[in-house]
């Protein structure tokens, strides 16, 4: 059996990714270019980055590298700090249709280069309405990019824990309206400050599913351990995908969308060797592997995440095959697409 001993081996393996935030996965250089076009950098931007950006191409490349490292350091202070970086830096440049189209197109280009054969991108469209775009404008721009994609791409719409039922209801309507391209409805953001499966989100989740949105997902147990209330609500509302899900006993949960490097950056896990993903896999949980977001983790793709799993836990081709099969099963793609993906995985791995 072919064994992925080198990075290039990992790069060519076909991969399916379920958990990546579009609004956490911008190219650092693109962020700086778009901020420059706006004529204003955030006050919190390191002075060195701004000064280098005013130089030649090599200086700009260095500025982008320093900026990404700085974002990772800021995001590592806490999960709230991680979310604040998204809101005050990344979504700052996601306020026009052209920018959204470019950012989505670039993320898909990078995914294809990384060997990804199917991708679910989640995002909070409401964060892109600060400068006057409507929710429909946001969806139209992103959908324009995914319709040009050479791989299957589905969207997941995220309500945020610090919001309320009114916004969640609007987002459910939005997900239903664009259900041809939207496969999931999610609850995301700072779990520490607003823990659990929030009651105000559930009616919107029920509405989205009744309206044709296939998958309900929920960010849970990245910072807090499962509670009996969590588990009861997940079972009652048939929420079968958990974003992260690394803390405590995940009894009865169907699919875990695990993002190891992100968990380390946000300070939930001390280091890769301490991460529970290998234990979860051995215990029989349906683990999937994702990046969560590239900009704040410093990763260049899912292949690098696979490399860390290989080097830390001696994961083999069989491990990677199994987590990809889990991802296809859990995905919001139609059955015909799932069959094609299963065939691609079997051909490459088996």
C-alpha positions, 0 to 999 in steps of 0.5 A: 500500500502507498504510504504518505512519507513525504509532503508531496505524497500528502498533497496529491491525496484526495481530501474532503473538508467539512469545517473551514470558515471562509472568513478565517481563510483569507490569504494574508497578502490579499488582506493587505492589498484590500486594506490598502485599497480601502486606504486605511489599516486597522489601528492595531496593525503592527507598524512594521507591517504597514512600513514593509507594505509600502516597499517593493514586492519582496517587502510586501511578501515579508509584510504578509508573512509577519502579519500572518504570524501576528494574527496567529499570536493575537488569536492564540490569546483566547477563543474570544481573541481569535473571533475578534481577529476575524471581526476586526481584521479579516471581515474588514475587507469582506464588505464588497461583492468584488472582494467577497468574490475574490476571497472565495475564488482564491480559497477554492484555488488554494483548496484544489492545489491542496488536493481537496476534491470537495469542500464545505465553507462556512461563514457568517454573512451578517459580518459582511453587511457593515458597509451596506451590502444586504445579506442577499448581496453577500450570498450572490457574490460568494455563490458566483465564485463557487459556481465557477469552482472545479470541485463540489462546494457547499456553504454553511450559514453561521449564526453567532453565539453573541447574537439573538433569535431575530438574526438567527431567524433571518439567517435561516430564511437566507439558508432556505432561499439559497439551499441549492448552494447552502447545505448547513446551518450552524451555531458558532463563535465564543463558546466560553462566553455563551456555552451550550446549545443555545435555546434561541438558536434552535427554532431557527435551526428547525426552520432551516431543516424544515425548509430544505437545508440538509445539515444542522451543525453546532460548535461545541466542546472546544472550550467546555465539556459536554453537559447532559443538556447539550446531549439531550438537545443534540439527540432531540433536534438530530444535530449530528455534526459537532464542530471541534468536539474535543472536550469530555465524553462525546457519547452519542455524537455521530460526527466530529469535525476536528481541527487540531492546529486551530485547537492549539492556536486558541489555547485549548490544547497544549501541543499536538502530542496532547491532542485527543484526535487519535484517542477519539479515532481509536475509540471509534468516533466518526472523526473528520479532519479540517483546518478551521481557518488558514489565516489564523492557524498559519497552516497552508492547507489540509495536507500540512494538517495530515503531515502533523497527524502522520508525524505525531500519531503515525497515521497511515493511509488507512487513517486518512482514508477513513476520516475522508469516508466519514467526511463524505458520509457527513457532508451535505452533498447529494447522493450522486456527488457522494458516490463520485467522491467515494469512488475517487477516495477508493481509487486513490487510497485502496 
